[in-house]
Amino acid sequence: MIDFHVHCDYSIDAKGSIEDYAISAIRKGIDCICFTTHCDLDPTRRHHDGKIRLRGEIVDVTSDWIARYMEDIRSAKKKFSDSGLEILCGLEIGYVPGIEDLIEHMISRCDFDYILAGVHTMDGIDISSPREAGLCFAKMSCEEFLQEYYSYIEEAIETRLFDCIAHLDAYKMFALDYYGSRLLDLQVDFCKGVLAKAADWDVALELNSKAIRKGFGEICPGRRILVLAKEMGVRMVTIGSDSHDPDDLGKDLNACVASALSAGFGEVCIWRNRKPHRLAIEEICEWEG
């Protein structure tokens, strides 16, 4: 099995060191993990989100932490080199329009394997926070919210800076209670532009299992979007637990595999040095974690 969305304690909302995750992966029989430390550069949120944990201290995300991050990953690779575990290095960058230069500077500083795009904030509000998300929804109709959200994702793809889009419809975990079930109907039309661009430019979609752990009942993106993605020519998907604790590493990834197969995807991708490598699902589907 692979897990391509992992947050060690460099992310301030996560716990567990890189080595802790490696030990957990080996114990659970996971073959490949990619660390995707949060890198939030939204200038309207820098006082709150633009932080990294470095050796127990909270520092600004623009400070010189990446070299140490890479060093710790190289150290773990060496320590666990005989285990059969492949450890890869990436970032999950919180995208908002207008920060392209900041992103380019950040990812040019080291040789990353994988860069994941997530939209976590809109109009300075954290839409992934149960405490804040409602403030965003209260300002917009359902249609206005979906239009703005998916325009952010389209712009992220157009930057050509990202390998994959994280948890495409994760907003539903909070927005569904606010807007009601029509959200699920409307989003299918609003996401079509994103899926077309992902297909045209070979940007992958992540199948993310975190929503299941949060009691939502399905992965992100949901089945209707995933089937539509396949129909519209999206060729690459990957899977990730979005774990922020070593205990959650690999959880519910079989649901991601099942969703991929159900939608017609026979492969998942991993990235090394920003280059995708396809794995037949048969290579990973026997995992029982």
C-alpha positions as CSV (number, residue, x, y, z in Angstrom):
1,M,0.0,0.0,0.0
2,I,1.0,3.6,-0.5
3,D,0.1,6.7,1.5
4,F,0.7,10.0,-0.3
5,H,-0.7,12.4,2.2
6,V,1.2,12.4,5.5
7,H,1.7,15.2,8.1
8,C,4.5,14.8,10.6
9,D,5.1,17.3,13.4
10,Y,6.6,19.9,11.1
11,S,2.9,20.7,10.5
12,I,1.8,22.6,13.6
13,D,-1.6,20.7,13.7
14,A,0.2,17.3,13.6
15,K,2.1,15.1,16.0
16,G,4.7,12.4,15.5
17,S,8.2,12.7,14.0
18,I,9.2,11.5,10.6
19,E,10.8,8.4,12.3
20,D,7.5,7.8,14.2
21,Y,5.7,7.6,10.9
22,A,8.3,5.4,9.4
23,I,8.0,2.9,12.3
24,S,4.2,3.0,12.0
25,A,4.4,2.4,8.2
26,I,6.7,-0.6,8.7
27,R,4.4,-2.0,11.5
28,K,1.3,-1.6,9.2
29,G,3.0,-3.1,6.1
30,I,2.8,0.1,4.1
31,D,5.4,0.2,1.3
32,C,5.7,3.9,0.5
33,I,4.8,7.1,2.2
34,C,5.2,10.7,1.2
35,F,5.4,13.5,3.7
36,T,3.3,16.5,2.7
37,T,4.0,19.1,5.4
38,H,1.6,22.0,5.4
39,C,2.9,25.1,3.7
40,D,0.3,27.8,4.0
41,L,1.2,31.1,2.3
42,D,-2.1,33.0,2.3
43,P,-0.9,36.5,3.2
44,T,-4.2,37.3,5.0
45,R,-3.6,34.3,7.3
46,R,0.1,34.5,8.0
47,H,-0.5,35.5,11.6
48,H,-2.4,32.3,12.1
49,D,-1.5,29.6,9.6
50,G,1.8,30.6,8.2
51,K,3.8,28.6,10.7
52,I,6.0,25.5,10.9
53,R,7.2,23.5,13.9
54,L,11.0,23.2,13.8
55,R,12.7,21.3,16.6
56,G,9.8,22.1,19.0
57,E,9.6,25.8,18.2
58,I,7.0,27.5,16.0
59,V,8.7,29.5,13.2
60,D,7.5,31.4,10.2
61,V,6.8,29.3,7.1
62,T,9.1,31.5,5.0
63,S,12.1,30.9,7.3
64,D,14.9,28.4,6.6
65,W,13.2,25.2,7.7
66,I,13.1,23.2,4.5
67,A,16.8,22.3,4.6
68,R,16.3,20.7,8.0
69,Y,13.1,19.0,6.9
70,M,14.9,17.4,3.9
71,E,17.8,16.5,6.2
72,D,15.4,14.7,8.6
73,I,13.9,12.8,5.7
74,R,17.3,11.8,4.3
75,S,18.2,10.6,7.8
76,A,15.0,8.5,8.0
77,K,15.7,7.0,4.6
78,K,19.1,5.9,5.7
79,K,18.0,4.6,9.1
80,F,15.2,2.5,7.5
81,S,16.9,1.6,4.3
82,D,16.8,-2.1,5.0
83,S,13.1,-2.2,5.9
84,G,11.7,-2.1,2.4
85,L,9.9,1.2,3.1
86,E,10.2,4.0,0.6
87,I,10.1,7.5,2.1
88,L,9.4,10.4,-0.2
89,C,9.3,14.2,0.4
90,G,6.6,16.7,-0.5
91,L,4.6,19.7,0.5
92,E,0.9,20.4,0.8
93,I,0.6,24.0,-0.2
94,G,-2.6,26.0,0.7
95,Y,-3.4,27.8,-2.6
96,V,-5.0,31.2,-3.0
97,P,-4.7,33.3,-6.1
98,G,-1.8,35.7,-6.2
99,I,0.8,33.7,-4.3
100,E,2.4,32.0,-7.3
101,D,5.8,33.7,-6.8
102,L,5.9,32.6,-3.2
103,I,5.1,29.1,-4.1
104,E,7.7,29.0,-6.9
105,H,10.3,30.3,-4.5
106,M,9.4,27.7,-1.8
107,I,9.4,24.7,-4.1
108,S,12.6,25.7,-5.9
109,R,14.6,25.5,-2.7
110,C,14.9,21.7,-2.6
111,D,14.4,18.7,-4.8
112,F,10.9,17.6,-3.7
113,D,9.3,14.5,-5.0
114,Y,5.7,15.8,-4.9
115,I,3.7,19.0,-4.6
116,L,0.1,18.8,-3.5
117,A,-2.4,21.7,-3.8
118,G,-5.2,22.2,-1.3
119,V,-7.6,25.1,-1.0
120,H,-8.1,25.6,2.7
121,T,-8.9,29.3,2.9
122,M,-11.2,31.7,1.0
123,D,-11.6,35.4,1.6
124,G,-9.3,35.0,4.6
125,I,-11.5,32.3,6.3
126,D,-10.4,28.8,7.0
127,I,-13.1,26.6,5.3
128,S,-11.5,23.5,6.7
129,S,-12.2,24.6,10.3
130,P,-15.5,23.8,12.0
131,R,-15.0,27.1,13.9
132,E,-14.6,29.3,10.9
133,A,-16.2,27.6,7.9
134,G,-19.7,28.9,8.6
135,L,-18.4,32.5,8.4
136,C,-17.5,31.9,4.8
137,F,-20.8,30.1,3.9
138,A,-22.8,32.9,5.5
139,K,-21.3,35.4,3.1
140,M,-22.2,33.4,-0.1
141,S,-25.0,31.5,-1.7
142,C,-24.2,27.8,-2.5
143,E,-23.7,28.8,-6.1
144,E,-21.4,31.6,-5.2
145,F,-19.3,29.5,-2.9
146,L,-18.9,26.7,-5.4
147,Q,-18.0,29.2,-8.2
148,E,-15.3,30.8,-6.1
149,Y,-13.9,27.6,-4.7
150,Y,-13.6,25.9,-8.1
151,S,-12.1,29.0,-9.6
152,Y,-9.3,28.8,-7.0
153,I,-8.7,25.1,-8.0
154,E,-8.7,26.0,-11.7
155,E,-6.1,28.8,-11.1
156,A,-4.0,26.4,-9.1
157,I,-3.9,23.9,-12.0
158,E,-3.1,26.8,-14.4
159,T,0.0,27.7,-12.4
160,R,1.6,24.4,-13.5
161,L,3.2,24.3,-10.1
162,F,1.3,21.3,-8.7
163,D,1.3,17.5,-9.3
164,C,-2.0,16.8,-7.7
165,I,-5.2,18.4,-6.2
166,A,-5.9,17.4,-2.6
167,H,-9.4,16.4,-1.2
168,L,-11.3,18.1,-4.0
169,D,-14.7,18.3,-2.3
170,A,-13.6,18.3,1.3
171,Y,-15.6,21.5,2.0
172,K,-18.7,19.2,2.0
173,M,-17.9,18.1,5.5
174,F,-19.0,21.5,6.8
175,A,-20.9,23.0,3.8
176,L,-23.4,20.2,3.6
177,D,-24.9,21.1,6.9
178,Y,-25.2,24.8,5.9
179,Y,-26.4,24.5,2.3
180,G,-28.2,21.2,2.4
181,S,-28.1,18.3,-0.1
182,R,-28.4,20.6,-3.1
183,L,-24.7,21.2,-2.6
184,L,-24.0,17.7,-3.8
185,D,-26.0,18.2,-6.9
186,L,-24.7,21.6,-7.8
187,Q,-21.0,20.8,-7.3
188,V,-21.1,18.2,-10.1
189,D,-21.6,21.0,-12.6
190,F,-19.3,23.5,-10.9
191,C,-16.3,21.1,-10.9
192,K,-16.4,20.3,-14.6
193,G,-13.9,23.1,-15.5
194,V,-11.5,21.8,-13.0
195,L,-11.8,18.2,-14.2
196,A,-11.3,19.3,-17.8
197,K,-8.1,21.2,-16.9
198,A,-6.8,18.3,-14.8
199,A,-7.4,16.0,-17.8
200,D,-5.8,18.4,-20.3
201,W,-2.7,19.1,-18.2
202,D,-2.2,15.7,-16.5
203,V,-2.8,17.0,-13.0
204,A,-3.8,14.2,-10.6
205,L,-6.7,14.0,-8.2
206,E,-6.1,12.7,-4.7
207,L,-8.5,10.2,-3.1
208,N,-8.4,11.2,0.5
209,S,-9.8,9.0,3.3
210,K,-9.8,11.6,6.1
211,A,-13.6,12.3,5.8
212,I,-14.3,8.7,6.7
213,R,-12.4,9.1,10.0
214,K,-14.4,12.2,10.6
215,G,-17.6,10.2,10.3
216,F,-18.7,11.6,6.9
217,G,-19.2,8.2,5.3
218,E,-17.3,8.7,2.0
219,I,-13.9,9.7,0.8
220,C,-13.1,13.0,-1.0
221,P,-13.9,13.4,-3.8
222,G,-17.2,11.5,-3.7
223,R,-18.3,8.9,-6.2
224,R,-20.2,11.3,-8.5
225,I,-17.2,13.5,-9.0
226,L,-14.8,10.6,-9.3
227,V,-16.9,8.9,-12.0
228,L,-17.2,12.2,-13.8
229,A,-13.4,12.7,-13.6
230,K,-12.9,9.4,-15.3
231,E,-15.5,10.2,-18.0
232,M,-13.8,13.6,-18.7
233,G,-10.4,12.0,-19.2
234,V,-8.6,12.5,-15.9
235,R,-5.8,9.9,-16.0
236,M,-4.0,10.1,-12.7
237,V,-5.2,9.5,-9.1
238,T,-3.4,8.8,-5.9
239,I,-4.5,7.9,-2.4
240,G,-3.7,9.5,1.0
241,S,-4.9,9.2,4.5
242,D,-4.2,12.9,5.4
243,S,-2.9,11.5,8.7
244,H,-1.8,14.0,11.3
245,D,-1.0,11.2,13.8
246,P,1.1,8.1,13.2
247,D,-1.9,6.0,14.4
248,D,-3.9,7.2,11.5
249,L,-1.4,6.4,8.8
250,G,-3.0,4.3,6.2
251,K,-6.4,4.3,7.7
252,D,-9.3,3.7,5.4
253,L,-7.1,3.6,2.3
254,N,-8.9,0.5,1.1
255,A,-12.0,2.7,0.7
256,C,-9.9,4.9,-1.6
257,V,-8.8,1.9,-3.6
258,A,-12.4,0.6,-3.9
259,S,-13.6,4.0,-5.0
260,A,-10.9,4.2,-7.7
261,L,-11.8,0.7,-9.0
262,S,-15.5,1.5,-8.9
263,A,-15.0,4.7,-11.0
264,G,-12.9,2.8,-13.6
265,F,-9.4,3.7,-12.5
266,G,-7.0,0.7,-12.7
267,E,-3.9,2.5,-11.5
268,V,-2.7,4.9,-8.8
269,C,0.3,7.1,-9.0
270,I,3.3,7.9,-6.9
271,W,5.9,10.7,-7.6
272,R,9.6,10.6,-7.4
273,N,11.5,13.8,-8.3
274,R,8.2,15.3,-9.5
275,K,7.7,12.5,-12.1
276,P,4.6,10.3,-11.9
277,H,5.0,6.5,-11.7
278,R,1.9,4.4,-12.2
279,L,1.1,1.4,-10.1
280,A,-1.6,-1.2,-11.0
281,I,-4.1,-1.3,-8.2
282,E,-3.6,-5.1,-8.1
283,E,-0.1,-4.3,-6.7
284,I,-1.5,-2.7,-3.6
285,C,-5.1,-3.9,-3.1
286,E,-4.2,-7.0,-1.0
287,W,-3.2,-4.7,1.9
288,E,-5.5,-5.3,4.9
289,G,-4.8,-2.1,7.0
